[in-house]
Amino acid sequence: MATASLAPLGNEPDGGSRSADIAFLTSAIPHRMALAGGWIDQPFLSRHNPDPPGSMVVVALEPAHWFMERCGMASSTRRIATSLWNGALPDRPRAELVRELYWAENAGKAEPSGSQDMIGLLYPGVSRLDYDAGVDEGRFPAHVESNCDPEIARWVERVISLVPINQRPAGYNPLGIRNLDPAWIAQLGRTGKDCFDAILNTDIRRLGAAMNHCMRCWEAILPHTVEHAAIPLDLKAILGWFQSRYPGAMYSGCGGGYMIVVSEEPVPGSLRVRVRLG
């Protein structure tokens, strides 16, 4: 089981950080895993998409264990949700909660978190999020398609493994270079559609292909997502190793995090996920 980088318990004079950490660890707020299409939820990118909507896939995960922080698993969003809603999802419309959480997290931010973080925590099952810059300025999806079929969820749990790689270091920013090429952005948005269709058809080869191509799009559009002076690891070489041995692999977030591996065989050193169906 991976461990989170939390402040040492018991070292805070007022106990405030300690209380927040305990609340976070015991929270009933789900986790989320992002698959192909990531970054299409950012308006600075989606507004250049010549073929909207562009899609990405998120999967709600049961809070059965915690994940490393700063690794693309929406832990910062989950912390805010835990504080905002006292560790449990309110019984209110999900779209309303998404907006409430989005503005709570992004108040005053020059580079806001994308709404896929919030939607992944709040919508059960496997969801395809369709982003069009002409709808809500691209901040929120024009449409959300969720699948909560237990058989699909069990298949995802069987074929996806997470291998801990690293945490984003201090000083890292993935947005130093932005190659906002419409052709690549259109391809990125299509990887989300392909990923969702592959999951619904339990097609491991197509799922792997969508994830692999998503990583090629990341490297072309935002090269610092896979290579940056602040990251000592050779993320591209590690990714290539996994992709050469399994049907598909991609990082859980920019700058590394977990390697999300698609495989029908056990992946050494990995952990499994449990899909939340609500």
C-alpha positions, -999 to 999 in steps of 0.1 A, spaced: 0 0 0 13 35 -9 16 60 18 7 97 16 32 125 24 14 139 55 28 162 81 41 141 111 13 136 136 18 152 170 43 179 159 19 208 155 16 231 185 -22 237 181 -30 202 167 -47 219 137 -27 201 110 -29 168 130 -67 171 131 -69 178 94 -47 148 86 -68 125 107 -100 138 91 -84 132 57 -74 97 64 -108 87 78 -128 106 53 -156 88 34 -151 111 4 -141 89 -26 -108 90 -45 -107 94 -82 -84 80 -110 -81 99 -143 -75 79 -175 -71 90 -212 -80 126 -223 -66 144 -192 -60 182 -197 -89 186 -221 -108 199 -190 -86 230 -190 -101 259 -210 -67 272 -221 -64 240 -240 -99 230 -250 -105 264 -267 -81 253 -294 -99 220 -300 -112 221 -337 -134 190 -330 -153 197 -298 -163 182 -275 -131 166 -264 -134 139 -238 -116 124 -209 -124 95 -185 -125 95 -147 -131 66 -124 -145 70 -88 -126 49 -63 -137 37 -29 -117 52 0 -103 18 9 -68 31 13 -50 64 7 -27 74 -21 5 94 -23 -2 132 -25 10 153 -54 6 124 -77 -25 131 -99 -50 113 -77 -69 145 -67 -58 144 -31 -58 182 -27 -94 183 -40 -103 155 -17 -88 174 13 -109 204 5 -141 183 1 -134 166 34 -131 200 51 -161 215 32 -185 186 38 -172 171 71 -159 139 54 -191 128 37 -208 135 4 -239 157 8 -272 145 -5 -275 172 -31 -273 172 -70 -239 162 -81 -235 190 -106 -242 215 -79 -216 200 -56 -191 200 -85 -194 237 -89 -193 243 -51 -161 223 -48 -145 238 -79 -149 274 -66 -138 264 -31 -106 249 -44 -98 275 -71 -106 308 -53 -78 332 -61 -58 306 -82 -40 319 -113 -38 283 -126 -70 266 -114 -75 229 -111 -97 214 -137 -132 203 -129 -124 166 -137 -109 164 -102 -142 173 -86 -163 152 -110 -142 122 -104 -148 123 -67 -185 130 -69 -198 109 -98 -198 71 -93 -185 45 -116 -167 52 -149 -175 86 -164 -168 102 -198 -166 140 -195 -172 160 -227 -156 194 -227 -165 222 -252 -150 257 -247 -183 271 -259 -201 257 -229 -194 273 -195 -162 287 -211 -149 251 -209 -147 251 -171 -174 224 -168 -183 196 -191 -211 200 -217 -221 164 -209 -212 136 -184 -218 100 -193 -215 76 -163 -215 39 -163 -222 21 -130 -226 -15 -144 -211 -38 -117 -196 -61 -144 -178 -32 -160 -165 -20 -127 -152 -55 -118 -135 -57 -152 -117 -23 -146 -106 -36 -112 -92 -68 -128 -72 -51 -156 -59 -19 -140 -30 -18 -116 -12 12 -101 26 12 -96 40 40 -73 67 60 -92 72 94 -75 56 125 -62 57 159 -79 86 178 -64 86 213 -50 91 239 -78 76 217 -105 52 233 -130 40 213 -160 29 245 -179 63 260 -187 59 250 -224 25 250 -241 24 238 -277 -13 244 -283 -15 226 -316 -51 221 -326 -44 188 -343 -28 173 -312 -55 187 -290 -82 171 -312 -64 138 -308 -62 142 -271 -99 147 -269 -105 116 -290 -84 94 -266 -110 100 -239 -138 88 -262 -118 58 -273 -109 50 -237 -146 51 -226 -157 29 -255 -130 4 -248 -140 1 -212 -177 -4 -221 -167 -31 -245 -141 -46 -221 -115 -44 -248 -81 -43 -231 -61 -37 -264 -82 -6 -273 -80 6 -237 -42 3 -237 -40 20 -271 -61 50 -259 -39 54 -228 -7 51 -247 -18 77 -273 -29 101 -245 7 101 -233 20 109 -267 -5 138 -268 7 151 -234 43 150 -245 35 169 -277 12 196 -261 27 200 -226 62 184 -227 69 192 -191 43 167 -180 68 140 -188 102 157 -186 113 185 -163 145 197 -147 129 194 -112 122 157 -117 153 134 -113 136 104 -128 136 96 -165 98 94 -168 98 88 -205 121 58 -202 100 44 -173 68 49 -193 84 32 -224 94 2 -203 59 -4 -191 43 3 -225 66 -22 -241 56 -50 -217 19 -44 -212 -11 -34 -235 -10 1 -221 3 24 -195 1 61 -185 10 83 -156 -17 92 -131 -9 128 -134 16 153 -148 51 147 -135 46 111 -127 27 99 -97 15 63 -102 19 43 -134 -15 31 -144 -10 -2 -161 -34 -22 -182 -28 -59 -179 -46 -92 -175 -16 -105 -157 -4 -94 -122 19 -64 -123 48 -67 -98 49 -40 -71 14 -27 -79 -18 -21 -60 -54 -26 -70 -83 -2 -69 -120 -6 -60 -144 12 -82 -171 31 -63 -206 25 -77 -225 47 -53 
